Amino acid sequence: MTMPADRLTTLEIRAAEQEKTIEELSGQIAEQWKVIERMQRKLDALTDRFLALEEQAAPDVPVTKPPHW
């Protein structure tokens, strides 16, 4: 009768190990999400900065029709 008890113990150990792994992965995902959000904010700021510099550097070109019109 020790066989079912051994199987139960083995299953309980596996379940505990899987639970620990899931918790670790969840923590890693949460950390990665924070990094992604921080990077997105930096990208947004750099995009805004680039667009502002592009507007300052671009000369005002008048919109005219080509001579053949």
C-alpha positions in Angstrom: 0.0 0.0 0.0 3.0 2.4 -0.1 2.8 2.7 -3.8 -0.3 5.0 -3.9 1.2 7.1 -1.0 4.5 7.4 -3.0 2.6 8.5 -6.1 0.7 11.0 -4.1 3.9 12.4 -2.5 5.5 12.6 -6.0 2.5 14.5 -7.4 2.4 16.9 -4.4 6.1 17.6 -4.9 5.6 18.3 -8.6 2.7 20.5 -7.9 4.7 22.5 -5.4 7.6 22.9 -7.8 5.3 24.0 -10.6 3.6 26.5 -8.3 7.0 28.0 -7.4 8.0 28.1 -11.1 4.8 29.9 -12.0 5.3 32.5 -9.3 8.9 33.1 -10.5 7.8 33.5 -14.1 5.0 35.8 -13.0 7.5 38.0 -11.2 9.8 38.1 -14.3 6.9 39.1 -16.5 5.9 41.9 -14.2 9.5 43.2 -14.2 9.7 42.9 -18.0 6.5 44.8 -18.3 7.9 47.7 -16.2 10.9 47.8 -18.5 8.7 47.8 -21.6 6.6 50.7 -20.2 9.7 52.7 -19.3 11.2 52.1 -22.8 7.9 53.2 -24.3 7.9 56.4 -22.4 11.5 57.1 -23.5 10.6 56.3 -27.1 7.6 58.7 -27.0 9.8 61.5 -25.5 12.5 60.9 -28.2 9.9 60.9 -30.9 8.5 64.2 -29.7 12.0 65.7 -29.4 12.9 64.5 -32.9 9.7 65.9 -34.4 10.3 69.3 -32.7 13.9 69.4 -34.0 12.7 68.4 -37.5 10.2 71.2 -37.5 12.9 73.7 -36.5 15.4 72.5 -39.1 13.0 72.3 -42.0 12.8 75.5 -44.1 9.5 76.8 -44.9 9.0 75.6 -48.5 6.1 77.4 -50.3 3.7 75.1 -52.0 3.6 76.1 -55.6 2.5 74.5 -58.8 5.1 73.3 -61.1 5.6 75.5 -64.2 3.9 73.0 -66.5 0.6 73.4 -64.8 
